[in-house]
Amino acid sequence: MTAGVAIAKSPSLLSRLAAGISAFRAVVSGPSAGMDAWQRFNSFDDFSDTSSGVPMNRRVALSYDPIWRFVNLIAGDIARIPLHLYRRLKDGSRERATDRPIYSLLRYRPNRETSAFHFIQAVAAHGVLGNGYALVVRDVQGRPLELVPLDPDATYPIRVRVGNDPYRLAYVVNRRIDESTFQVERIPASDVLHIRGLGYDGVEGYNLVQLARNSWAYGLAAQEFGARYFKNSARPDIVIEVPQAMQKQQAVELRDMYMRLLSGWENWHKPVVLFSGHKLTPIARDAKGAQLKELREHELIRSANWGGVPPHKVGAVGGRSYASLEQENLSYLGDLDRHLRAWEDECNFKLIDEREREEYYIEFERMALIRVDAQTQTKIEID
């Protein structure tokens, strides 16, 4: 299937992508099969429908506090672990290769605008939700000069034909110029760091926002219900009884009047004077009957399951003992290691020349995150 869009080549790209960008031709297969490039580009700001009626996309998902919490937690924990370039020594030990430019990129300043912490945090946050991308800007010798985050909603992998190879992996990046103009760039896979989660083919991670949209939208709907409940002074629904028949417009005006009198925190505990034989009959339901607390706890646990973190990390209280929480924290550290491994594998493959991989490798300093319990003397083995 042809991508259906022209490839815009700017002079700044030609210098770093001269290794073959002009050789890329028609898209033949890949994770985006069934949707052409222009359709996909136009959809990255779209909302997904949900069963609860709350529209969902990445920005809406992050406005839901347990989702923000686990994404910020995982991304922040990854970013605060130093990522080093190491040199293997002949005696079997190792040392930090501080004399190599890659060391400074990963440890201090990946580009002119971003610190290492904020770069890793941003790309890791995207990766937690499915796919995180960063452009590797190289010099004329092919050595990494900068690492620049890419918009995950405007970047995706494709398969392209290069010479006799019909299945070469590449990435397409859409850059919005203005409201109606897009610049499309096709970049070799070797120049894109791709931090991905679980995926069906190992090439592209599942979009977690899409997979979890109904669950998270349900939680947002419950949150909105609770907000409206307390906006109405936590009073139950009421029925207004009048002694005589009324015109439709009169009934609407009467309803609106009582809504103004009863709604909002500023009207809490104020008495209401009834007149003309009016009677207010509440529909029996209180906060406990509405099960707001139980519903909130349930949704926190569901969100934690999607994020792969212990429920207490997103605010679920439950009935856990101290020992149980300690075990959950240790389990979280083990689960975090899969994210670290994804970063290490991708960086070692994309940032270190194949001829130097026997001597150099990239690895997180895991001991910076772990605080060993004095009683259990937990021993962490780093392979």
C-alpha positions in Angstrom: 0.0 0.0 0.0 1.4 3.4 -0.9 1.7 5.9 1.9 -0.1 8.5 -0.2 2.0 11.5 1.0 5.0 13.3 -0.3 8.2 13.1 1.7 9.4 16.5 2.7 13.3 16.7 2.8 14.8 19.7 4.5 18.5 20.5 4.3 18.9 19.8 8.0 17.7 16.3 7.6 19.8 15.5 4.5 23.0 15.7 6.4 22.0 13.2 9.1 19.8 10.9 6.9 21.9 10.8 3.8 22.6 7.1 4.5 19.5 6.1 2.6 16.5 8.2 3.1 16.1 8.8 -0.6 16.1 5.0 -1.2 12.9 4.4 0.8 10.0 3.8 -1.4 6.5 2.3 -1.1 5.2 1.0 2.2 4.4 -2.7 1.7 3.3 -3.9 5.2 3.5 -3.1 8.9 1.7 -2.2 12.0 -0.2 0.6 10.3 -1.6 -1.6 7.5 -5.2 -0.7 6.7 -4.8 3.0 7.4 -2.8 5.2 5.1 -0.3 7.8 6.5 -2.5 10.8 6.1 -5.5 9.2 7.9 -3.2 8.2 10.7 -1.7 11.7 11.0 -5.1 13.3 11.0 -6.2 11.0 13.8 -3.5 11.6 16.4 -5.6 14.3 18.2 -8.9 12.4 17.9 -10.9 11.1 20.7 -11.9 7.5 21.1 -15.5 6.6 21.9 -16.1 4.8 25.2 -19.0 2.8 26.6 -19.5 5.4 29.4 -19.7 8.2 26.9 -16.5 10.0 28.1 -14.3 10.7 25.1 -10.7 9.4 25.6 -7.3 10.3 24.3 -3.8 10.6 25.8 -4.4 14.0 27.3 -7.8 13.1 28.8 -6.2 9.9 30.3 -3.5 11.9 32.0 -6.1 14.2 33.6 -7.3 11.2 35.6 -5.2 11.2 38.7 -4.4 7.5 39.1 -3.2 7.4 35.5 -1.1 10.5 36.0 0.3 9.0 39.1 1.5 5.7 37.7 2.9 7.3 34.5 4.7 10.0 36.5 5.9 7.4 39.1 7.4 4.9 36.6 8.9 7.6 34.3 10.3 9.5 37.2 11.9 6.4 38.8 13.5 5.5 35.4 14.8 9.0 34.9 16.4 9.3 38.4 18.6 6.2 37.8 21.9 7.3 36.2 22.4 5.8 32.7 26.0 5.2 32.0 28.3 4.1 29.2 30.7 1.4 30.5 34.0 0.1 29.1 34.9 -3.6 29.7 38.4 -4.1 30.9 40.7 -7.0 30.3 40.6 -8.2 33.9 36.8 -8.6 33.7 36.0 -5.4 35.6 34.5 -2.3 34.1 34.8 1.5 34.2 32.7 4.4 33.1 33.7 5.6 29.7 33.5 9.2 30.5 35.8 10.1 27.6 33.2 9.1 25.1 30.6 11.7 23.8 27.8 9.2 24.3 28.5 9.2 28.0 27.7 12.9 28.3 24.6 12.6 26.1 23.1 9.9 28.4 24.3 11.3 31.7 24.0 15.0 31.4 22.7 16.7 28.3 21.1 14.7 25.4 20.4 17.9 23.5 20.8 21.6 23.8 17.3 22.1 25.4 16.9 19.2 27.8 18.6 17.6 30.8 19.1 13.9 30.9 16.5 13.5 33.6 13.8 15.3 31.7 14.6 13.7 28.4 14.4 10.2 29.9 11.3 11.1 31.9 9.4 12.3 28.8 10.3 9.4 26.5 9.7 6.9 29.4 6.3 8.4 30.1 5.4 7.9 26.4 6.7 4.4 26.6 4.6 3.5 29.6 1.5 4.3 27.5 2.7 2.2 24.6 5.5 3.8 22.6 8.1 6.4 23.2 10.4 7.8 20.4 13.5 9.9 20.2 15.4 11.0 17.1 19.2 10.2 17.1 20.9 13.2 15.4 24.3 12.1 14.0 27.3 13.8 12.6 28.7 13.0 9.1 30.6 10.0 10.6 27.4 8.6 12.0 28.2 9.3 15.6 25.3 10.5 17.9 25.3 14.2 18.5 21.8 14.7 20.1 18.8 12.8 21.3 15.5 14.6 20.6 12.1 13.4 21.9 9.4 12.8 19.2 5.7 13.1 19.5 4.4 9.6 20.0 1.0 10.5 18.5 2.7 11.6 15.3 5.3 8.9 15.0 5.0 5.2 14.0 7.0 2.4 12.5 6.4 1.1 8.9 7.9 -1.5 6.6 9.5 -0.2 3.4 11.3 -1.6 0.4 15.0 -0.8 0.2 16.7 -2.3 -2.8 16.0 -6.1 -2.6 14.9 -5.9 1.0 11.1 -5.4 1.0 10.7 -5.4 4.8 13.2 -2.8 6.1 11.9 -1.1 9.3 11.6 2.7 9.2 9.7 5.4 11.0 7.4 8.1 9.7 7.2 11.3 11.7 4.5 13.9 11.0 5.4 17.5 12.0 2.5 20.0 12.2 3.5 23.2 10.4 0.2 24.9 11.0 -3.5 24.0 11.3 -3.7 22.5 7.8 -0.1 21.7 6.8 2.0 18.7 7.8 5.6 18.0 7.0 6.2 14.2 6.7 9.6 12.7 7.3 10.6 9.1 6.8 13.6 8.1 9.0 15.7 5.0 9.1 15.1 2.8 12.2 18.7 3.1 13.2 18.1 6.8 13.9 15.1 6.4 16.2 15.2 5.2 19.8 11.9 3.3 20.2 11.0 2.5 23.8 7.9 0.3 23.5 5.7 -1.8 25.8 4.0 -5.0 25.1 3.2 -5.5 21.4 1.9 -8.2 19.2 5.0 -8.2 16.9 7.8 -6.7 19.0 8.0 -3.7 16.6 5.2 -1.5 18.0 3.7 -1.5 21.5 0.0 -1.6 22.0 -1.6 1.8 22.6 -2.5 1.5 26.3 -4.9 4.5 26.1 -6.9 2.6 23.4 -6.9 -0.7 25.3 -7.9 0.8 28.6 -10.2 3.5 27.3 -13.4 2.0 28.7 -11.9 1.3 32.1 -10.4 4.8 32.5 -13.5 6.6 31.0 -15.6 4.7 33.6 -13.4 6.1 36.3 -13.6 9.6 34.9 -17.4 9.3 34.7 -17.5 8.2 38.3 -15.3 11.1 39.3 -17.6 13.5 37.4 -20.6 12.0 39.1 -19.0 12.6 42.5 -18.1 16.1 41.6 -21.7 16.9 40.6 -22.9 15.2 43.7 -21.0 17.5 46.0 -21.7 20.5 43.7 -25.3 19.9 44.6 -24.4 20.2 48.3 -24.3 16.4 48.6 -28.0 16.5 48.7 -29.9 13.6 47.1 -32.1 14.0 44.0 -35.5 15.5 44.8 -38.9 15.6 43.4 -40.8 18.9 43.5 -44.5 18.5 44.2 -47.0 21.3 43.4 -50.7 21.5 44.3 -51.9 22.4 40.8 -51.1 21.8 37.2 -48.4 24.0 35.6 -47.4 25.0 32.1 -44.2 23.4 30.8 -42.4 26.8 30.9 -43.5 27.4 34.5 -42.3 24.0 35.5 -38.9 24.6 34.0 -38.6 28.0 35.7 -39.6 26.4 39.1 -37.0 23.7 38.7 -34.3 26.1 37.8 -35.1 28.3 40.8 -34.8 25.4 43.2 -31.5 24.3 41.5 -30.1 27.7 42.1 -31.2 27.6 45.8 -29.9 24.1 46.5 -26.8 23.7 44.3 -23.2 24.8 45.0 -21.0 24.9 48.1 -22.0 28.5 48.8 -25.6 27.2 49.5 -24.6 24.4 51.9 -26.8 24.4 55.1 -28.9 27.4 54.0 -32.6 26.9 54.7 -35.1 27.0 51.8 -38.5 28.6 52.2 -41.2 26.7 50.4 -44.3 28.5 49.2 -47.7 28.0 47.4 -48.0 24.5 48.8 -44.7 23.2 47.2 -43.2 20.1 48.7 -39.7 18.7 48.2 -39.5 14.9 48.3 -35.9 13.5 48.3 -35.0 10.3 46.5 -33.3 8.4 49.3 -29.6 8.2 48.4 -26.6 9.4 50.3 -22.8 9.2 49.7 -22.7 5.8 51.2 -25.7 4.7 49.2 -24.1 6.0 46.1 -21.0 4.0 47.0 -18.6 6.8 46.0 -15.9 5.6 48.4 -16.1 2.0 47.3 -16.2 2.9 43.7 -13.2 5.2 44.0 -11.2 2.4 45.7 -12.2 -0.1 43.0 -11.2 2.2 40.2 -7.8 3.0 41.8 -7.1 -0.8 41.9 -8.1 -1.2 38.2 -5.9 1.7 37.2 -3.0 0.2 39.1 -3.5 -3.1 37.3 -3.2 -1.3 33.9 0.0 0.5 35.0 1.5 -2.6 36.6 2.1 -0.9 39.9 1.0 -1.9 43.4 -2.4 -0.3 44.2 -1.1 1.8 47.1 1.2 3.5 44.7 -1.8 5.2 43.1 -3.6 6.0 46.4 -5.6 2.8 47.1 -5.9 2.4 50.9 -7.2 -1.2 51.3 -6.4 -3.2 54.4 -2.8 -4.0 53.8 -0.3 -4.5 56.6 3.2 -3.0 56.7 4.8 -6.3 55.7 2.4 -6.6 52.7 3.3 -3.0 51.6 7.0 -3.8 51.9 6.6 -6.9 49.7 4.6 -4.9 47.2 7.4 -2.3 47.0 10.0 -4.9 46.4 7.8 -6.4 43.7 7.5 -3.0 42.1 11.3 -2.7 41.9 11.4 -6.0 40.1 8.7 -4.9 37.7 10.5 -1.7 37.0 13.5 -3.6 35.8 11.7 -4.6 32.6 11.5 -0.9 31.7 15.2 -0.4 32.4 16.0 -3.4 30.2 14.0 -2.0 27.3 16.0 1.2 27.5 19.3 -0.6 27.7 18.7 -2.9 24.8 17.5 0.0 22.6 20.4 2.3 23.5 23.0 -0.5 23.1 21.7 -1.3 19.6 21.2 2.2 18.3 23.9 4.3 20.0 26.9 2.0 20.0 28.6 1.0 16.7 28.4 -2.7 16.1 32.2 -2.9 16.0 32.5 -1.5 19.5 29.8 -3.5 21.3 32.3 -6.0 22.6 34.1 -3.3 24.5 31.3 -0.8 25.4 27.8 -1.2 26.7 25.1 1.0 28.3 23.5 0.2 31.6 21.5 1.8 34.4 23.1 2.2 37.8 20.4 0.1 39.5 21.8 0.5 43.0 21.0 4.2 42.9 17.3 3.3 43.1 17.4 0.4 45.5 17.5 1.1 49.3 18.5 -2.2 50.9 16.4 -3.1 53.9 18.7 -3.5 57.0 16.7 -6.5 58.3 16.3 -8.5 55.1 19.7 -7.5 53.6 18.2 -7.8 50.2 20.8 -8.8 47.7 20.4 -7.4 44.2 22.2 -9.2 41.5 22.9 -7.3 38.3 23.5 -9.6 35.3 
